[in-house]
Structures are given as structure tokens and as C-alpha cells.
């Protein structure tokens, strides 16, 4: 999507500084666009994809720990399995569609 329209507004120096400080790295245009129109669906999808990827990594690490937990006390084994189930449930909630 190409953004081709421009909106101009007048600000005092103080308002401009405050707006730039609020915007931070994302920039004033992105801040105003997000505040006025809500989050961009593409950005939200990328954010969710990143979260899903991180949770999948956690699941894989937990699976490795669980696989090697045979040398651990039974209580630790139960805790590891419970955590794996929790991570798996979160992954299922985040899957698209």
C-alpha cells in the first residue's frame, strides 16, 4: 500500500517536542496514524508471527528439557510437562484461523 496523501497541522514548539518524544523511534507519522486509525493489520500480523516464533522456540527448548528429565525427580518431571502443556495451549490460541 502506497501512502500518497499528506495532512498538515500547526503546532507550538512545545507541542512539537512533546509529540516527537511520544513518537520515539516509530516517528510522528506512525504515531498519529496508529492513534487515529488503530494498528496496521500487517504490523499486527508480523508482531503475532514473532510471538508465535518465540513461543515455538520455548516449546522446543522445553521439549529438550523434558526429554532429558528422566534423571530428575518425579516432581520436576511433572512440572516440566505442565509447563509444556501451558506453552502448547498458548501456541494454539495464537495460530491463525
Residue pairs with C-beta under 8 A, 6 or more apart in sequence:
11 19
19 28
19 31
20 28
22 31
23 30
23 31
26 34
33 40
34 40
48 94
48 96
51 94
52 91
52 94
52 95
55 87
55 90
55 91
55 94
56 91
58 87
59 84
59 87
59 88
59 91
62 80
62 83
62 84
62 87
63 84
65 80
66 77
66 80
66 81
66 84
69 76
69 77
69 80
70 77
72 80
